[in-house]
Structure formats: C-alpha cells, structure tokens
Amino acid sequence: MNKKNVLVLFGGCSPEHEVSKVSAYTIIANIPEEKYNVYPVYITKEGKWLLYDGSIDNLRNVPWEKFGTSAILSPDRVNRGLLRIVGDKVKYIPVDAVFPVLHGKNGEDGTIQGLFELSGLPYVGSGVLSSAICMDKSFAKVVARDIGLRQAEYTVVHTWDQASIDAAVKRVQYKIKCPCYVKPANAGSSIGINRVSNRKELLEAIETAARIDSKVIIERAVIGRELECAVLGYRENVQASVVGEILPAAEFYDYDAKYNNSESKTIAPADIPEEASEEIRRRAMEIFRAVDGRGLARVDFFLENETNHVIFNEINTMPGFTSISMYPMLWQNSGLPLTDLIDRLIETALQ
C-alpha cells in the first residue's frame, strides 16, 4: 500500500493556540502509521510556519522555535505540497491531504480553508463558507433560526458603535433579562465569556468580550443541562454520535472549568429521556447539513429544566481532540475508536 502524506497544521494566531497544540498531539499520536506519513507543521503565535521532522515521540518536548525548519504551503495546484526552506535551498514535499488542527480565528473561520482551496489540497473539515458561518455565532444563529431550531433569546452588539451597545443594554433590561451570557461572536473554548446578573456586570462583560472580537452576542441564560452531540460525514453520509452531558465544576463551562479544573466531568451517553436524545441527534445533523458541514462538527444544546425543550447553543467545526474533549469521547462511546475516527476523517477529505 502506498502511504499518503498528511500535513498536520496546529498552533496558529489565535487565543486557542495552546488548546490546538494539545489537540494536535492527540491526533498525530493516533494517525494510523501503516496508511499515512505525518508531517507536523507548527504555526507560531506570530504566524511563522515550522516543519518538525524528528521523532513523533519527542514532539511534546521540542522547543519549536529552535528545532523547527521554516516551511510554507505552495499555492501551486499542479505541484501540491509543502516547501521546506533551509538557507537558500528549497525542498518540495508532496502532500495528499491536510488536517488543520487549528481552533478559533485564522484556523476554523474559513481563512486557512481558502488557502487549501487555492492550493487544490484536500483537507479535513468544513469548507470556506461553512467554516466562516459556524465560527461567527451570530450567523450560525441565523441559519439555525431559518431551519426552525429553538434558541435562547439573544441580541448582537457591534462594540465599535456606542448606539449598538446602548440598544443592547436596553434590550437586556426590558426583554432578555438577567441572568444572561456575554460572549465574543468569533471565539471558542469559552474564551471571553461571562455570565452577568446586572447592568454593571453586563457593561464590564461587553468590554471583556470586545477584547477578543468587535462583535459580541448577549443571550438569555438557559437553566438546564448542557448536552453535546458529535457529527461525522458529508451530505447523505452524515452520522450523529450518542449524546453527552457536561457537568462543569464552575457556574458554567468556562475556559478554566473546561481545561484546568479536574472537578468538571463529562458523561457519555447522557442520562436523558430517549426522545430528547433522538431530537438532539436529529437536530445536530440538520444544522450540520444546513451549513453544508463536512467531515466533523460538535453541536451543543441545552435541555431546559422548566420546559424540557431542546435549545440549540452553537456548532463547532473543529472541536478539540484533547484527552478531555467531548468529540472523540462521544465517538468512542458510539463504538468508533480514536484511531478509526481519525482515519475516517482523512478518508472523507480524500474522497
């Protein structure tokens, strides 16, 4: 069997840089070696691309800035691949597929996907438009509304416009009400999100979120259970995993509760009524198809305590692959081990 060359991109110019590195380690360690040659490329926080060609076993301990070799992705659609640069010499490395393990801006927002399209390279995950829509929570909510998904009431704030901020504060006061959540429209890993209970906290939270993105979403807090579903495939061949539940150690599943607090727990499958589980799985596939998703996504919902309504929260087109990440855990509990899952994702890209 001729092994395929897979370029794994990680790091990146994003607040989720460190999470991306951890996800990449997991993926690289579990790519089937008998089928694929792996070329790990680390993108520094400043945007420099560095190719690592040492032992994969030592990857976690490598000081990249010292041992990485400069590399760039060629936009040449005929000679598709990576250009490794050593001094004044350039070596061409053919690439069959790219696995962009990049979270957040400049990674899952359609920007890097545009480069792959220019280069004519197959890649894991959704395309340019789908990635951009799902990264911007305000546009994802428009699509969800259009296909009839129930959502918490929300408003969008353009923080560069004081009139927009004033209007949002009034809308919260008279319609949305507190408690509510304030979050950057373009961010993940719960970065920049705050739960607020009064006007003072609201204004402070808008200011915090604005440091991440100039567009901010304010939405009513749903009192209920946090549930997630993993989606895999493309178009008519889409599957949904079992449903999992998040039990955060904090008031909500913020960055610290997600990655640093060992008291946070995830349960798969979730102990919820069968009809709720089936609705979540069906709705997850519906939103995935509606945004023309490809490869993978994690779709987040609430099950509201008072009404038992399933409420859509958001869709993530490049979910984490850390040791505690829900996406691989959900597939593991659906009978698809991590190595087979990664193989499926690469095969989908190649197809």
Phi, psi and omega in degrees: 000129175282121182285142178273145176269119181245123176269122178255113180261136179205173185092245173094165179273078186206149174299344181263023182307310184293322178296321178301319180298317180294317178301317182296320178302317180298314183293314181298320181291343185242007174289131180300113185293334182286345182249335189225140165267130185256131176241098181282129176236120181265128175259118182292169179296338178272349177103009178278136180265130181229123179269130177258127180234027176266196180290132179299328181298335182264004189303320184294335187259006184277125170282096193305319185299339181263326188251354178279148177256134180303140180207154175221155177272127181285135175275004181286114184286344179276312177255080187280121179170195184256141176251112179269129187245118176234106184064237178258015180251143179235128178248132179270128177241112180295142180234132178266329181201156178241137173247096181278094181273063185240124182255140174085202183300147180064017180218312179238024182250013178098346183291305180293328178298325176297322177296319178296321179296317177299322182278351181070028184258131171297145181212152178286134174107181186287162181281188186299305184293314180301315180298316182295317180298314184287331178291322179271102187302331181292323179283324176299323179293326177296316178296316180300318178297321183295330179261008172087021177282136177286134180225160172289147179296140186212169172217154181251136181241129170263106193289347176280353184243108182300326179297323178294320178295314181298318180294321180293319179298318177295320180296321177295317183296319188257341185232304184290316180072159174263152005284152176213168179251141177242126184215149173296141180292327183242082177194164178221189180056025178062021179287131176080007182267139176222146173262128186237153184236353180206176186295320180298312179296325179299311181295321178294321181292323177298318179296320179295312181296327182294341176289338180266318183208144181285347175253129186233143177250135173242124181223150180301137176288127177267124178271107184178195183266140179268120186233148182223150180224137179262140180240143183217135174124203184200133176051246186283347182254051180260135177235153175241142181280183167295164179267137178246160180239140176262129174241086185290147178282340180258187181299326172212174187277071180278183185301315182294317179295327183285317190245341187242340185260112183290350179283341176292143183225152173235139182235130177215127356285155180288145178273078180230162179303146183302321182294325177292318179298315181293323178295317179297316180297318180294316181293324178299317178291326180296313181290326178298316179289324183297326178268007183059044179295154181217137176085282187209157172192153170245128182247128186253139181223168167241149168248104188292132184299312188290324187248345189062021177284140171275122185239124179292137177251295179196169178234135184240118186273350171222075182293164182293154174235035176284176182294341181249007184288143186286325186303302179295329179296320180296320179288325175301319180280356174258007176093014180240102181297160186303315180299318179292324178297312180297319177299316179299319181295317179292319178298321178298319178297316182293330180285000000 
